[in-house]
Amino acid sequence: MPDVLHQKVLAGVTVELQLVMQLQRFLGMRFREASLFDAQQCLKAIENNETPSIVRGTKGATATNSN
């Protein structure tokens, strides 16, 4: 989706949906992955010098790295 169109869509949705859409766009997540994303768990992994992984909402519950 072109950036101009993306910005128009963002302006017409709730803040929560904006955050989900941004996760999708910048991290390449699917909608379900972005919706179930646990930011606190991700930050905790980063603080412990670990690579955050995304498990909830993935197809077949296969972990994917967010880097």
mmCIF file of the N, C-alpha and C atoms, coordinates in Angstrom:
data_MODEL
# 
_entry.id   MODEL 
# 
loop_
_atom_site.group_PDB 
_atom_site.id 
_atom_site.type_symbol 
_atom_site.label_atom_id 
_atom_site.label_alt_id 
_atom_site.label_comp_id 
_atom_site.label_asym_id 
_atom_site.label_entity_id 
_atom_site.label_seq_id 
_atom_site.pdbx_PDB_ins_code 
_atom_site.Cartn_x 
_atom_site.Cartn_y 
_atom_site.Cartn_z 
_atom_site.occupancy 
_atom_site.B_iso_or_equiv 
_atom_site.pdbx_formal_charge 
_atom_site.auth_seq_id 
_atom_site.auth_comp_id 
_atom_site.auth_asym_id 
_atom_site.auth_atom_id 
_atom_site.pdbx_PDB_model_num 
ATOM 1   N N  . MET A 1 1  ? 0.851   -1.163  0.000  1.00 0.00 ? 1  MET A N  1 
ATOM 2   C CA . MET A 1 1  ? 0.000   0.000   0.000  1.00 0.00 ? 1  MET A CA 1 
ATOM 3   C C  . MET A 1 1  ? 0.902   1.233   0.000  1.00 0.00 ? 1  MET A C  1 
ATOM 4   N N  . PRO A 1 2  ? 0.662   2.166   -0.904 1.00 0.00 ? 2  PRO A N  1 
ATOM 5   C CA . PRO A 1 2  ? 1.464   3.402   -0.925 1.00 0.00 ? 2  PRO A CA 1 
ATOM 6   C C  . PRO A 1 2  ? 1.340   4.164   0.406  1.00 0.00 ? 2  PRO A C  1 
ATOM 7   N N  . ASP A 1 3  ? 2.396   4.870   0.763  1.00 0.00 ? 3  ASP A N  1 
ATOM 8   C CA . ASP A 1 3  ? 2.447   5.571   2.046  1.00 0.00 ? 3  ASP A CA 1 
ATOM 9   C C  . ASP A 1 3  ? 1.314   6.581   2.209  1.00 0.00 ? 3  ASP A C  1 
ATOM 10  N N  . VAL A 1 4  ? 0.957   7.291   1.149  1.00 0.00 ? 4  VAL A N  1 
ATOM 11  C CA . VAL A 1 4  ? -0.121  8.290   1.235  1.00 0.00 ? 4  VAL A CA 1 
ATOM 12  C C  . VAL A 1 4  ? -1.436  7.616   1.597  1.00 0.00 ? 4  VAL A C  1 
ATOM 13  N N  . LEU A 1 5  ? -1.728  6.492   0.967  1.00 0.00 ? 5  LEU A N  1 
ATOM 14  C CA . LEU A 1 5  ? -2.958  5.762   1.256  1.00 0.00 ? 5  LEU A CA 1 
ATOM 15  C C  . LEU A 1 5  ? -2.926  5.200   2.669  1.00 0.00 ? 5  LEU A C  1 
ATOM 16  N N  . HIS A 1 6  ? -1.767  4.693   3.077  1.00 0.00 ? 6  HIS A N  1 
ATOM 17  C CA . HIS A 1 6  ? -1.612  4.165   4.432  1.00 0.00 ? 6  HIS A CA 1 
ATOM 18  C C  . HIS A 1 6  ? -1.927  5.250   5.463  1.00 0.00 ? 6  HIS A C  1 
ATOM 19  N N  . GLN A 1 7  ? -1.420  6.453   5.260  1.00 0.00 ? 7  GLN A N  1 
ATOM 20  C CA . GLN A 1 7  ? -1.671  7.560   6.186  1.00 0.00 ? 7  GLN A CA 1 
ATOM 21  C C  . GLN A 1 7  ? -3.151  7.929   6.224  1.00 0.00 ? 7  GLN A C  1 
ATOM 22  N N  . LYS A 1 8  ? -3.822  7.898   5.082  1.00 0.00 ? 8  LYS A N  1 
ATOM 23  C CA . LYS A 1 8  ? -5.263  8.192   5.036  1.00 0.00 ? 8  LYS A CA 1 
ATOM 24  C C  . LYS A 1 8  ? -6.054  7.164   5.835  1.00 0.00 ? 8  LYS A C  1 
ATOM 25  N N  . VAL A 1 9  ? -5.707  5.911   5.667  1.00 0.00 ? 9  VAL A N  1 
ATOM 26  C CA . VAL A 1 9  ? -6.404  4.849   6.399  1.00 0.00 ? 9  VAL A CA 1 
ATOM 27  C C  . VAL A 1 9  ? -6.146  4.994   7.891  1.00 0.00 ? 9  VAL A C  1 
ATOM 28  N N  . LEU A 1 10 ? -4.907  5.260   8.279  1.00 0.00 ? 10 LEU A N  1 
ATOM 29  C CA . LEU A 1 10 ? -4.577  5.433   9.697  1.00 0.00 ? 10 LEU A CA 1 
ATOM 30  C C  . LEU A 1 10 ? -5.411  6.544   10.341 1.00 0.00 ? 10 LEU A C  1 
ATOM 31  N N  . ALA A 1 11 ? -5.645  7.611   9.598  1.00 0.00 ? 11 ALA A N  1 
ATOM 32  C CA . ALA A 1 11 ? -6.386  8.748   10.138 1.00 0.00 ? 11 ALA A CA 1 
ATOM 33  C C  . ALA A 1 11 ? -7.841  8.397   10.441 1.00 0.00 ? 11 ALA A C  1 
ATOM 34  N N  . GLY A 1 12 ? -8.359  7.342   9.823  1.00 0.00 ? 12 GLY A N  1 
ATOM 35  C CA . GLY A 1 12 ? -9.768  7.014   9.995  1.00 0.00 ? 12 GLY A CA 1 
ATOM 36  C C  . GLY A 1 12 ? -10.069 5.853   10.911 1.00 0.00 ? 12 GLY A C  1 
ATOM 37  N N  . VAL A 1 13 ? -9.065  5.381   11.659 1.00 0.00 ? 13 VAL A N  1 
ATOM 38  C CA . VAL A 1 13 ? -9.290  4.236   12.543 1.00 0.00 ? 13 VAL A CA 1 
ATOM 39  C C  . VAL A 1 13 ? -8.904  4.585   13.982 1.00 0.00 ? 13 VAL A C  1 
ATOM 40  N N  . THR A 1 14 ? -9.241  3.694   14.901 1.00 0.00 ? 14 THR A N  1 
ATOM 41  C CA . THR A 1 14 ? -8.933  3.912   16.314 1.00 0.00 ? 14 THR A CA 1 
ATOM 42  C C  . THR A 1 14 ? -7.427  3.837   16.555 1.00 0.00 ? 14 THR A C  1 
ATOM 43  N N  . VAL A 1 15 ? -6.997  4.351   17.689 1.00 0.00 ? 15 VAL A N  1 
ATOM 44  C CA . VAL A 1 15 ? -5.577  4.327   18.058 1.00 0.00 ? 15 VAL A CA 1 
ATOM 45  C C  . VAL A 1 15 ? -5.077  2.884   18.138 1.00 0.00 ? 15 VAL A C  1 
ATOM 46  N N  . GLU A 1 16 ? -5.893  1.991   18.688 1.00 0.00 ? 16 GLU A N  1 
ATOM 47  C CA . GLU A 1 16 ? -5.491  0.596   18.817 1.00 0.00 ? 16 GLU A CA 1 
ATOM 48  C C  . GLU A 1 16 ? -5.235  -0.034  17.442 1.00 0.00 ? 16 GLU A C  1 
ATOM 49  N N  . LEU A 1 17 ? -6.132  0.230   16.500 1.00 0.00 ? 17 LEU A N  1 
ATOM 50  C CA . LEU A 1 17 ? -5.966  -0.312  15.158 1.00 0.00 ? 17 LEU A CA 1 
ATOM 51  C C  . LEU A 1 17 ? -4.782  0.350   14.455 1.00 0.00 ? 17 LEU A C  1 
ATOM 52  N N  . GLN A 1 18 ? -4.535  1.618   14.741 1.00 0.00 ? 18 GLN A N  1 
ATOM 53  C CA . GLN A 1 18 ? -3.360  2.288   14.184 1.00 0.00 ? 18 GLN A CA 1 
ATOM 54  C C  . GLN A 1 18 ? -2.085  1.565   14.604 1.00 0.00 ? 18 GLN A C  1 
ATOM 55  N N  . LEU A 1 19 ? -2.011  1.192   15.877 1.00 0.00 ? 19 LEU A N  1 
ATOM 56  C CA . LEU A 1 19 ? -0.826  0.491   16.388 1.00 0.00 ? 19 LEU A CA 1 
ATOM 57  C C  . LEU A 1 19 ? -0.656  -0.870  15.717 1.00 0.00 ? 19 LEU A C  1 
ATOM 58  N N  . VAL A 1 20 ? -1.755  -1.589  15.549 1.00 0.00 ? 20 VAL A N  1 
ATOM 59  C CA . VAL A 1 20 ? -1.699  -2.884  14.882 1.00 0.00 ? 20 VAL A CA 1 
ATOM 60  C C  . VAL A 1 20 ? -1.221  -2.709  13.443 1.00 0.00 ? 20 VAL A C  1 
ATOM 61  N N  . MET A 1 21 ? -1.756  -1.713  12.759 1.00 0.00 ? 21 MET A N  1 
ATOM 62  C CA . MET A 1 21 ? -1.369  -1.462  11.368 1.00 0.00 ? 21 MET A CA 1 
ATOM 63  C C  . MET A 1 21 ? 0.103   -1.086  11.258 1.00 0.00 ? 21 MET A C  1 
ATOM 64  N N  . GLN A 1 22 ? 0.603   -0.329  12.219 1.00 0.00 ? 22 GLN A N  1 
ATOM 65  C CA . GLN A 1 22 ? 2.017   0.062   12.193 1.00 0.00 ? 22 GLN A CA 1 
ATOM 66  C C  . GLN A 1 22 ? 2.917   -1.158  12.409 1.00 0.00 ? 22 GLN A C  1 
ATOM 67  N N  . LEU A 1 23 ? 2.526   -2.051  13.330 1.00 0.00 ? 23 LEU A N  1 
ATOM 68  C CA . LEU A 1 23 ? 3.293   -3.278  13.533 1.00 0.00 ? 23 LEU A CA 1 
ATOM 69  C C  . LEU A 1 23 ? 3.312   -4.106  12.261 1.00 0.00 ? 23 LEU A C  1 
ATOM 70  N N  . GLN A 1 24 ? 2.169   -4.192  11.606 1.00 0.00 ? 24 GLN A N  1 
ATOM 71  C CA . GLN A 1 24 ? 2.100   -4.939  10.346 1.00 0.00 ? 24 GLN A CA 1 
ATOM 72  C C  . GLN A 1 24 ? 3.041   -4.343  9.314  1.00 0.00 ? 24 GLN A C  1 
ATOM 73  N N  . ARG A 1 25 ? 2.989   -3.047  9.180  1.00 0.00 ? 25 ARG A N  1 
ATOM 74  C CA . ARG A 1 25 ? 3.755   -2.373  8.125  1.00 0.00 ? 25 ARG A CA 1 
ATOM 75  C C  . ARG A 1 25 ? 5.265   -2.418  8.384  1.00 0.00 ? 25 ARG A C  1 
ATOM 76  N N  . PHE A 1 26 ? 5.663   -2.118  9.620  1.00 0.00 ? 26 PHE A N  1 
ATOM 77  C CA . PHE A 1 26 ? 7.092   -1.984  9.911  1.00 0.00 ? 26 PHE A CA 1 
ATOM 78  C C  . PHE A 1 26 ? 7.793   -3.302  10.246 1.00 0.00 ? 26 PHE A C  1 
ATOM 79  N N  . LEU A 1 27 ? 7.044   -4.276  10.776 1.00 0.00 ? 27 LEU A N  1 
ATOM 80  C CA . LEU A 1 27 ? 7.667   -5.546  11.148 1.00 0.00 ? 27 LEU A CA 1 
ATOM 81  C C  . LEU A 1 27 ? 7.219   -6.702  10.264 1.00 0.00 ? 27 LEU A C  1 
ATOM 82  N N  . GLY A 1 28 ? 6.324   -6.427  9.316  1.00 0.00 ? 28 GLY A N  1 
ATOM 83  C CA . GLY A 1 28 ? 5.876   -7.465  8.395  1.00 0.00 ? 28 GLY A CA 1 
ATOM 84  C C  . GLY A 1 28 ? 5.000   -8.522  9.042  1.00 0.00 ? 28 GLY A C  1 
ATOM 85  N N  . MET A 1 29 ? 4.282   -8.139  10.085 1.00 0.00 ? 29 MET A N  1 
ATOM 86  C CA . MET A 1 29 ? 3.424   -9.094  10.779 1.00 0.00 ? 29 MET A CA 1 
ATOM 87  C C  . MET A 1 29 ? 2.091   -9.262  10.055 1.00 0.00 ? 29 MET A C  1 
ATOM 88  N N  . ARG A 1 30 ? 1.483   -10.411 10.276 1.00 0.00 ? 30 ARG A N  1 
ATOM 89  C CA . ARG A 1 30 ? 0.106   -10.610 9.847  1.00 0.00 ? 30 ARG A CA 1 
ATOM 90  C C  . ARG A 1 30 ? -0.790  -9.914  10.868 1.00 0.00 ? 30 ARG A C  1 
ATOM 91  N N  . PHE A 1 31 ? -2.066  -9.715  10.505 1.00 0.00 ? 31 PHE A N  1 
ATOM 92  C CA . PHE A 1 31 ? -2.985  -9.004  11.397 1.00 0.00 ? 31 PHE A CA 1 
ATOM 93  C C  . PHE A 1 31 ? -3.080  -9.692  12.758 1.00 0.00 ? 31 PHE A C  1 
ATOM 94  N N  . ARG A 1 32 ? -3.257  -11.000 12.755 1.00 0.00 ? 32 ARG A N  1 
ATOM 95  C CA . ARG A 1 32 ? -3.420  -11.727 14.023 1.00 0.00 ? 32 ARG A CA 1 
ATOM 96  C C  . ARG A 1 32 ? -2.153  -11.631 14.879 1.00 0.00 ? 32 ARG A C  1 
ATOM 97  N N  . GLU A 1 33 ? -0.990  -11.755 14.270 1.00 0.00 ? 33 GLU A N  1 
ATOM 98  C CA . GLU A 1 33 ? 0.269   -11.629 15.010 1.00 0.00 ? 33 GLU A CA 1 
ATOM 99  C C  . GLU A 1 33 ? 0.373   -10.250 15.659 1.00 0.00 ? 33 GLU A C  1 
ATOM 100 N N  . ALA A 1 34 ? 0.076   -9.221  14.887 1.00 0.00 ? 34 ALA A N  1 
ATOM 101 C CA . ALA A 1 34 ? 0.169   -7.855  15.401 1.00 0.00 ? 34 ALA A CA 1 
ATOM 102 C C  . ALA A 1 34 ? -0.861  -7.606  16.494 1.00 0.00 ? 34 ALA A C  1 
ATOM 103 N N  . SER A 1 35 ? -2.045  -8.182  16.350 1.00 0.00 ? 35 SER A N  1 
ATOM 104 C CA . SER A 1 35 ? -3.106  -7.997  17.348 1.00 0.00 ? 35 SER A CA 1 
ATOM 105 C C  . SER A 1 35 ? -2.756  -8.660  18.672 1.00 0.00 ? 35 SER A C  1 
ATOM 106 N N  . LEU A 1 36 ? -2.077  -9.781  18.614 1.00 0.00 ? 36 LEU A N  1 
ATOM 107 C CA . LEU A 1 36 ? -1.735  -10.531 19.824 1.00 0.00 ? 36 LEU A CA 1 
ATOM 108 C C  . LEU A 1 36 ? -0.339  -10.208 20.349 1.00 0.00 ? 36 LEU A C  1 
ATOM 109 N N  . PHE A 1 37 ? 0.363   -9.289  19.707 1.00 0.00 ? 37 PHE A N  1 
ATOM 110 C CA . PHE A 1 37 ? 1.730   -8.924  20.075 1.00 0.00 ? 37 PHE A CA 1 
ATOM 111 C C  . PHE A 1 37 ? 1.808   -8.475  21.529 1.00 0.00 ? 37 PHE A C  1 
ATOM 112 N N  . ASP A 1 38 ? 2.755   -9.024  22.272 1.00 0.00 ? 38 ASP A N  1 
ATOM 113 C CA . ASP A 1 38 ? 2.952   -8.687  23.680 1.00 0.00 ? 38 ASP A CA 1 
ATOM 114 C C  . ASP A 1 38 ? 4.179   -7.779  23.794 1.00 0.00 ? 38 ASP A C  1 
ATOM 115 N N  . ALA A 1 39 ? 3.937   -6.473  23.827 1.00 0.00 ? 39 ALA A N  1 
ATOM 116 C CA . ALA A 1 39 ? 5.032   -5.498  23.849 1.00 0.00 ? 39 ALA A CA 1 
ATOM 117 C C  . ALA A 1 39 ? 5.871   -5.623  25.119 1.00 0.00 ? 39 ALA A C  1 
ATOM 118 N N  . GLN A 1 40 ? 5.237   -5.913  26.258 1.00 0.00 ? 40 GLN A N  1 
ATOM 119 C CA . GLN A 1 40 ? 5.991   -6.047  27.502 1.00 0.00 ? 40 GLN A CA 1 
ATOM 120 C C  . GLN A 1 40 ? 6.951   -7.226  27.441 1.00 0.00 ? 40 GLN A C  1 
ATOM 121 N N  . GLN A 1 41 ? 6.507   -8.335  26.874 1.00 0.00 ? 41 GLN A N  1 
ATOM 122 C CA . GLN A 1 41 ? 7.378   -9.503  26.728 1.00 0.00 ? 41 GLN A CA 1 
ATOM 123 C C  . GLN A 1 41 ? 8.533   -9.193  25.777 1.00 0.00 ? 41 GLN A C  1 
ATOM 124 N N  . CYS A 1 42 ? 8.251   -8.449  24.728 1.00 0.00 ? 42 CYS A N  1 
ATOM 125 C CA . CYS A 1 42 ? 9.284   -8.064  23.763 1.00 0.00 ? 42 CYS A CA 1 
ATOM 126 C C  . CYS A 1 42 ? 10.338  -7.178  24.432 1.00 0.00 ? 42 CYS A C  1 
ATOM 127 N N  . LEU A 1 43 ? 9.897   -6.183  25.177 1.00 0.00 ? 43 LEU A N  1 
ATOM 128 C CA . LEU A 1 43 ? 10.831  -5.296  25.870 1.00 0.00 ? 43 LEU A CA 1 
ATOM 129 C C  . LEU A 1 43 ? 11.672  -6.056  26.898 1.00 0.00 ? 43 LEU A C  1 
ATOM 130 N N  . LYS A 1 44 ? 11.044  -6.995  27.597 1.00 0.00 ? 44 LYS A N  1 
ATOM 131 C CA . LYS A 1 44 ? 11.758  -7.798  28.588 1.00 0.00 ? 44 LYS A CA 1 
ATOM 132 C C  . LYS A 1 44 ? 12.866  -8.617  27.912 1.00 0.00 ? 44 LYS A C  1 
ATOM 133 N N  . ALA A 1 45 ? 12.564  -9.189  26.752 1.00 0.00 ? 45 ALA A N  1 
ATOM 134 C CA . ALA A 1 45 ? 13.567  -9.959  26.012 1.00 0.00 ? 45 ALA A CA 1 
ATOM 135 C C  . ALA A 1 45 ? 14.727  -9.059  25.587 1.00 0.00 ? 45 ALA A C  1 
ATOM 136 N N  . ILE A 1 46 ? 14.408  -7.867  25.105 1.00 0.00 ? 46 ILE A N  1 
ATOM 137 C CA . ILE A 1 46 ? 15.452  -6.928  24.673 1.00 0.00 ? 46 ILE A CA 1 
ATOM 138 C C  . ILE A 1 46 ? 16.326  -6.516  25.854 1.00 0.00 ? 46 ILE A C  1 
ATOM 139 N N  . GLU A 1 47 ? 15.699  -6.240  27.006 1.00 0.00 ? 47 GLU A N  1 
ATOM 140 C CA . GLU A 1 47 ? 16.459  -5.865  28.200 1.00 0.00 ? 47 GLU A CA 1 
ATOM 141 C C  . GLU A 1 47 ? 17.403  -6.976  28.641 1.00 0.00 ? 47 GLU A C  1 
ATOM 142 N N  . ASN A 1 48 ? 17.029  -8.232  28.366 1.00 0.00 ? 48 ASN A N  1 
ATOM 143 C CA . ASN A 1 48 ? 17.861  -9.389  28.735 1.00 0.00 ? 48 ASN A CA 1 
ATOM 144 C C  . ASN A 1 48 ? 18.799  -9.800  27.603 1.00 0.00 ? 48 ASN A C  1 
ATOM 145 N N  . ASN A 1 49 ? 18.975  -8.895  26.626 1.00 0.00 ? 49 ASN A N  1 
ATOM 146 C CA . ASN A 1 49 ? 19.826  -9.155  25.464 1.00 0.00 ? 49 ASN A CA 1 
ATOM 147 C C  . ASN A 1 49 ? 19.424  -10.422 24.709 1.00 0.00 ? 49 ASN A C  1 
ATOM 148 N N  . GLU A 1 50 ? 18.116  -10.685 24.677 1.00 0.00 ? 50 GLU A N  1 
ATOM 149 C CA . GLU A 1 50 ? 17.582  -11.819 23.940 1.00 0.00 ? 50 GLU A CA 1 
ATOM 150 C C  . GLU A 1 50 ? 16.885  -11.304 22.686 1.00 0.00 ? 50 GLU A C  1 
ATOM 151 N N  . THR A 1 51 ? 16.719  -12.176 21.718 1.00 0.00 ? 51 THR A N  1 
ATOM 152 C CA . THR A 1 51 ? 15.989  -11.822 20.508 1.00 0.00 ? 51 THR A CA 1 
ATOM 153 C C  . THR A 1 51 ? 14.507  -12.057 20.758 1.00 0.00 ? 51 THR A C  1 
ATOM 154 N N  . PRO A 1 52 ? 13.695  -11.013 20.617 1.00 0.00 ? 52 PRO A N  1 
ATOM 155 C CA . PRO A 1 52 ? 12.250  -11.209 20.809 1.00 0.00 ? 52 PRO A CA 1 
ATOM 156 C C  . PRO A 1 52 ? 11.698  -12.159 19.751 1.00 0.00 ? 52 PRO A C  1 
ATOM 157 N N  . SER A 1 53 ? 10.747  -12.983 20.145 1.00 0.00 ? 53 SER A N  1 
ATOM 158 C CA . SER A 1 53 ? 10.116  -13.867 19.169 1.00 0.00 ? 53 SER A CA 1 
ATOM 159 C C  . SER A 1 53 ? 8.604   -13.688 19.233 1.00 0.00 ? 53 SER A C  1 
ATOM 160 N N  . ILE A 1 54 ? 7.982   -13.949 18.123 1.00 0.00 ? 54 ILE A N  1 
ATOM 161 C CA . ILE A 1 54 ? 6.535   -13.813 18.015 1.00 0.00 ? 54 ILE A CA 1 
ATOM 162 C C  . ILE A 1 54 ? 5.968   -15.212 17.832 1.00 0.00 ? 54 ILE A C  1 
ATOM 163 N N  . VAL A 1 55 ? 5.135   -15.642 18.769 1.00 0.00 ? 55 VAL A N  1 
ATOM 164 C CA . VAL A 1 55 ? 4.572   -16.982 18.711 1.00 0.00 ? 55 VAL A CA 1 
ATOM 165 C C  . VAL A 1 55 ? 3.056   -16.918 18.552 1.00 0.00 ? 55 VAL A C  1 
ATOM 166 N N  . ARG A 1 56 ? 2.415   -16.080 19.334 1.00 0.00 ? 56 ARG A N  1 
ATOM 167 C CA . ARG A 1 56 ? 0.953   -16.012 19.313 1.00 0.00 ? 56 ARG A CA 1 
ATOM 168 C C  . ARG A 1 56 ? 0.459   -15.444 17.991 1.00 0.00 ? 56 ARG A C  1 
ATOM 169 N N  . GLY A 1 57 ? -0.424  -16.182 17.355 1.00 0.00 ? 57 GLY A N  1 
ATOM 170 C CA . GLY A 1 57 ? -1.038  -15.725 16.118 1.00 0.00 ? 57 GLY A CA 1 
ATOM 171 C C  . GLY A 1 57 ? -0.329  -16.159 14.863 1.00 0.00 ? 57 GLY A C  1 
ATOM 172 N N  . THR A 1 58 ? 0.820   -16.851 15.013 1.00 0.00 ? 58 THR A N  1 
ATOM 173 C CA . THR A 1 58 ? 1.541   -17.299 13.826 1.00 0.00 ? 58 THR A CA 1 
ATOM 174 C C  . THR A 1 58 ? 0.872   -18.550 13.281 1.00 0.00 ? 58 THR A C  1 
ATOM 175 N N  . LYS A 1 59 ? 1.069   -18.808 12.014 1.00 0.00 ? 59 LYS A N  1 
ATOM 176 C CA . LYS A 1 59 ? 0.501   -20.015 11.411 1.00 0.00 ? 59 LYS A CA 1 
ATOM 177 C C  . LYS A 1 59 ? 1.213   -21.223 11.981 1.00 0.00 ? 59 LYS A C  1 
ATOM 178 N N  . GLY A 1 60 ? 0.451   -22.107 12.581 1.00 0.00 ? 60 GLY A N  1 
ATOM 179 C CA . GLY A 1 60 ? 1.040   -23.311 13.168 1.00 0.00 ? 60 GLY A CA 1 
ATOM 180 C C  . GLY A 1 60 ? 1.812   -23.044 14.442 1.00 0.00 ? 60 GLY A C  1 
ATOM 181 N N  . ALA A 1 61 ? 1.649   -21.863 15.032 1.00 0.00 ? 61 ALA A N  1 
ATOM 182 C CA . ALA A 1 61 ? 2.343   -21.460 16.270 1.00 0.00 ? 61 ALA A CA 1 
ATOM 183 C C  . ALA A 1 61 ? 3.856   -21.621 16.139 1.00 0.00 ? 61 ALA A C  1 
ATOM 184 N N  . THR A 1 62 ? 4.383   -21.347 14.961 1.00 0.00 ? 62 THR A N  1 
ATOM 185 C CA . THR A 1 62 ? 5.816   -21.395 14.723 1.00 0.00 ? 62 THR A CA 1 
ATOM 186 C C  . THR A 1 62 ? 6.418   -20.049 15.072 1.00 0.00 ? 62 THR A C  1 
ATOM 187 N N  . ALA A 1 63 ? 7.376   -20.041 15.966 1.00 0.00 ? 63 ALA A N  1 
ATOM 188 C CA . ALA A 1 63 ? 7.996   -18.775 16.396 1.00 0.00 ? 63 ALA A CA 1 
ATOM 189 C C  . ALA A 1 63 ? 8.744   -18.125 15.249 1.00 0.00 ? 63 ALA A C  1 
ATOM 190 N N  . THR A 1 64 ? 8.622   -16.796 15.178 1.00 0.00 ? 64 THR A N  1 
ATOM 191 C CA . THR A 1 64 ? 9.391   -16.015 14.205 1.00 0.00 ? 64 THR A CA 1 
ATOM 192 C C  . THR A 1 64 ? 10.112  -14.921 14.964 1.00 0.00 ? 64 THR A C  1 
ATOM 193 N N  . ASN A 1 65 ? 11.336  -14.631 14.552 1.00 0.00 ? 65 ASN A N  1 
ATOM 194 C CA . ASN A 1 65 ? 12.089  -13.547 15.167 1.00 0.00 ? 65 ASN A CA 1 
ATOM 195 C C  . ASN A 1 65 ? 11.609  -12.228 14.610 1.00 0.00 ? 65 ASN A C  1 
ATOM 196 N N  . SER A 1 66 ? 11.582  -11.207 15.449 1.00 0.00 ? 66 SER A N  1 
ATOM 197 C CA . SER A 1 66 ? 11.107  -9.897  15.005 1.00 0.00 ? 66 SER A CA 1 
ATOM 198 C C  . SER A 1 66 ? 12.214  -8.999  14.499 1.00 0.00 ? 66 SER A C  1 
ATOM 199 N N  . ASN A 1 67 ? 13.397  -9.563  14.255 1.00 0.00 ? 67 ASN A N  1 
ATOM 200 C CA . ASN A 1 67 ? 14.479  -8.735  13.721 1.00 0.00 ? 67 ASN A CA 1 
ATOM 201 C C  . ASN A 1 67 ? 14.721  -9.033  12.275 1.00 0.00 ? 67 ASN A C  1 
# 
